[in-house]
Amino acid sequence: MKAKTIIRGLLPAVLCVQPLCSYAHQSPVSADVDICVYGSTPAGIMAAYTARQKGKSVLLVSPTKRLGGMTTGGLGWTDIGDSISHRRIVKGYAREFYRRIGQHYGMASPTFYFEPKVALATFRGFLDEAGIKDSTDIWYQWRIVSADKAGSTLGSITLEDATAPRQTPHRTVHAKVFIDCSYEGDLMARAGISYTVGREPASQHGEPENGVQCLNKHQFCDGVDPYVVPGDSTSGLLWGIMPGPMGRQGEGDNHIQAYNYRLTLTKNKPFRAITDKVPDNYAPSRYELLFRWMEKKGWQGYGDCLKWSYMKDKSGPNEWNALKTDNNNQGGFSTDMIGYSWDYPEATYEQRDSIAKLHEDYTKGLLYILWTDPRVPASIQAEFRKWGYPLDEYEDNGNFTPQLYVREARRMLGRMVMTEDYCLKNKVADDPIAWGAYTMDSHNCGRYVVNGMVKNEGDVQRHLTKGPYGISYRAITPHREEASNVLVPVCLSASHIAYGSIRMEPVYMVLGQTTALAAVQAIDEHQGCVQEVDPADCLRQLEHGLDVHRYDVQPADRGRVMVDITRRVLANPSFEQPFVQASQPPQGWMEAPAGTTLQRSLTTTPTGRDGQNAYVCKPAQGKTIATPLRLYQKVPASRLGAGTYRVTCRMWVEKDYYGTCCLFASRGDGSCCNVQYWSTEPYYRNGSSGYDNLDYTDYRTTFAGHAGGRAGSSSQNMQRMEVYVTLAEGDDLMLGIRTNSANQGADKAGAGYFIVDDFRVQRVGSVPASQDALSDSVLTNHDFERDPQGNLYDRNTKAVVNEAARGAIYGWQCSPAWTDNYGGVSDGSNLEGKWAGYVASSGGVIPNDFRMYQRVPARLLAPGIYEVSARMWQYQGKLGITRLYGSAGDRCSVQYYGTSAKYPQAVLTQGETASYANLSSNTSNGRVSEMSLEVELREGEDLEVGVKSGYGAEANRVDGANHGKFYVDCLRLRKVCDSPVTFHGTATVNEVLPHDYACQVTLDRAFTNGEWQGLCLPFSLTAADIEAIFGKGTELEGAQEIKAGIPCRIRPADVLPSPIVLDGVHVETAEAKTLRGEREDLVGTFVSNAYSPAFGAYSVSHGGADAVTGIGATTHSASAYDLLGRRVDAPAQRDIYIIGSKKMILGN
């Protein structure tokens, strides 16, 4: 007789149920959504959250009353893999989940050990953020009974109420794509998708660890007697031992690895005592085998048959909640109810409930007997009795977890099967959708008599030695002919032994997100067909926030110009005001959380600061910033308006102490948060050596690509950071710096500190190309990753490669030609990628007129001010005259590597505008640091960028001495602004020249709020531009927009202080026109005169036809006053009079 039949015989009679009734006569409740997610496991929650974040309608069907599966059901000690795997496989929203867990416990880094209630609250936070609401978007305790397919398309599923399956009408869910995130694969099975249950034979996929395995882990020691009466086989077997022989090694069967309950116990009193009541169906005989085992093995401690994992993190600032546990199976006889899981995958819902109840009674009985039986040594039992069920967990279930640990159930037979070879990386999936890293792990499947002794069978723990492996997208998709719109990320296609590695809760979360991204792509691009999805795009969206396409809703009038509104909306943007108290943030700024202990100061040291001071924010001495800190200001909607805003600042962050320091801008409530991190992306989330603590819920993430310096050096070169945020009418704006000390996967004392200055806010009409995009479009090999033939250098090689014999550095020219020593180098540090370029002298001397450069033709760049930046290194004592440069026309801007004192006047090149990076030369392995300069590019000019070098002083002219040697990396261009022009309101001469290109206009003219004033500009402004410059509520007489050269009258409501700076301005005319009215003319002027400031307008009273049609002029009937304030009823003499607060020329 097969053991499977015996196990069924052990179950209560309630398992014999009648077929489900039909509810065809009742009116079903239905839902019609884009994506239906079945199962509220971690995969299901992340799938639903992702789908909603991507703008899809979603329904989350939860067969259980509690969200979160095992993650909220007791599995608080998260299994991942080796100590670094979490940085390499737990990405996206999964990582954000664990980061929020850490934040709850006062840690900045992701934390993988937690209480069930904290996990539940964290999942609830995700769903609340996405607007996924109970009852409407989440159907609790509804489970699938059937599926309706048309061909290979699943059109709908029918659900029953788990609490009253024979009384409540069924519900029907229609969806474009279905995602089965259940542990059991119920939707998959009802949809007619092929699956398997149990273990394949080892021979099927060439897997030595598959099939029947009787090994040493979680095993009985030899000599444990299996019979009721020891030595008497006729007395029968002890409870829990299967009759019949164990299968042959490697043989396949339908057996399922053991389930259990992961227990949450506590020492925190009061608690619910284990011994409060005798458990239901308590039978001491079930545990006789435990005592037989202990008699042979001997009691050693309270961990003999229970694994105790404490909810604490030794790397944290404290051992939080060390008095709460995650108890798991341990040893030959423990919480695993071996053999009682076999029927579960294919059982009816009622049968599953009974199987779960059997496990619950068994587990509570095990604890009860350990806590009470006199055979347990008194010292061990005394330790047991310190623990009980926590009153703050599972309040609606008697403080006992409601989630049975279904380690494995059905497994889909998909388009490919993940096997042992993929886990061991003997094969590689070319279409990964997530990663696994845990040991190939199976708990025991059976317990038998072997050679007269009790032995467990099925436990396998094969460690992985080659690191994380990819999980194929084909493994989560069924064959197209079976279902074209169903995805299965939990009960995916894998062999039993490979599934044992994949089945980790963090992996399920990642799969939930990427599967939802696949569903979105299927709907948007492939008519719902999941087999047509490109998984690489899903993975890019998971890993790189900057690759996620965001479509912001823009107002109809986006404006034509970029308006700097900083002085209207920010207080103390350049930190020039002194502290009121050093224990408080700078004037005008706020911090959250308030009261954080920090080292705050103002500094005059950094290069590139705006004005005198920059602000320094450091963690307290030797401490960390655990809870993410925001330094911020809020701008009310009344001072803004709908549109896109550019927020910039200058920053410096110390090398190796980046933390998660970033510039941010969001709506006032924190939503739609756009961030830019200081350095390049690999520093934050690249494998085992990079930072990995980004906030994955940010709306848009970019990376400035800067290189930090050393705190002890004079090289605090502040660099520009920028983000863009789109606001709707009525939105406030919040902006500032966000930081914490999460550093390389752990909190690092001092990390996250920053220096910041020169905040600016600009309303923009459009978002220009990023620095990287501009550099990629006009420069070749600016990251120096390619050899002279254009091939990428080997990223796994660390070397200095002299390319003198193979050709010039790819994309670059040298003058004079240099054939001595140059090429690629990867033995430096702080490199943007893996390689940098270098120039050295091994036998000759680098000439003083040497330059390595690229020339960008005028047709590729619009006129303006451009920043040229690069990372460079020079050898100590051999600076020569090396400098970064940018030149256009007869102008050349350079920046020397060191301090000015290192370069005597005699070695400087005449005609160059020089600055100094103040970098300390060093002998360390080529640690490159940031340099930058600005150069003006005028119309029709080419731009030349690169590095100039040479030996410098005559004393350095020594063959092979390497004076002027340098490393260079990451040479980039960024447009700072358009070509500048200033219009002076008091000038009697203003040169106004129309251009085909955009300019940066500084309008140096004062306006008065609430008064009518004349205005005439040589460029046009839309209504949105007028609002941005002159404030919301501004009135424009007789028009909605300002036309170039046409005078008008304006009454500002909240005008910007003078001077007003506008970018993207197209100067259209050099002529200020006159508007002729029936009784007066409105005369525009671009120069100051006796009647008006420059770029103003004044009225001249006279009759005649309109000079300009289409724009009416106002007829004034108010009283007139002369310049002495006397009323003049009928002006006869031609003179200047004041009418309605305007100056006018009246009279004959």
Secondary structure, DSSP 8 states (H G I E B T S, - for coil): --HHHHHHHHS-GGG--------TTS--EEEEEEEEEE--SHHHHHHHHHHHHTT--EEEEESSSSSSGGGTTT--B---SSTTHHHHH--HHHHHHHHHHHHHTT-SS---B--HHHHHHHHHHHHHHTT--BTTTEEETEEEEEEEEETTEEEEEEEEETT-TTTS--EEEEEEEEEE--SS-HHHHHTT--EEESB--HHHHT-TTSS----STT---TT---EEETTEEEEEE-TT--SS----TT--BS-----B--B--B-SSSEEETTSS--TT--GGGGHHHHHHHHHH----TTSSSEEEES--TTSSS-TTTTBEEEE--SSSSS--TTTTTTGGGS-HHHHHHHHHHHHHHHHHHHHHHHH-TTS-HHHHHHHTT-EEETTS-GGGTTS----B----EEE--SS-B-HHHHTTSS--SSEEEEE-S-EEE---EEEEETTEEEEE--EEE--SS--EEEEGGGGS--TTT-SSEE-SSS-SB-HHHHHHH--HHHHHHHHHHHHHHHHHHHHHSTT-GGG--HHHHHHHHH-GGGS-------S---SSEEE-HHHH-SSTT--S--S-TTS--TT-EEESTT--EEEEEES--BT-SSS-EEEEEESTT----S-EEEEEEE-GGG--SEEEEEEEEEE-BTT--TT-EEEEEETTS-S-EEEESS-THHHHSGGGS-----TT-SEEEE-----B-TTSS--B-EEEEEEEEE-TT--EEEEEEE--EETTEE-TTTT-EEEEEEEEEEESS----HHHHHHHH-SSTT--B-TTS-B--TT---EEE-TTT-S-TT-EEES---SEEEEE-S-BS-SSS-EEEEE-SSS---TTEEEEEEE-GGGS-SEEEEEEEEEEEBTT--TT-EEEEEETTEEEEEESS-GGGS-GGGS-TTEEEEE-----B-SS-B-EEEEEEEEE-TT--EEEEEEE---SGGG--TT--TT-EEEEEEEEEEEEEEEEEEETT-S-------SS-EEEEEE----TTS-EEE--SS-B-HHHHHHHH-TT-EETT-SSB-TT--EEEE-SS---SSEEEEEE----S---EEE-SSEEEEEESS--SS--TTEEEEEE--S--SSTTS------S-EE-TTS-EESS--S-EEEEETTEEEEE--
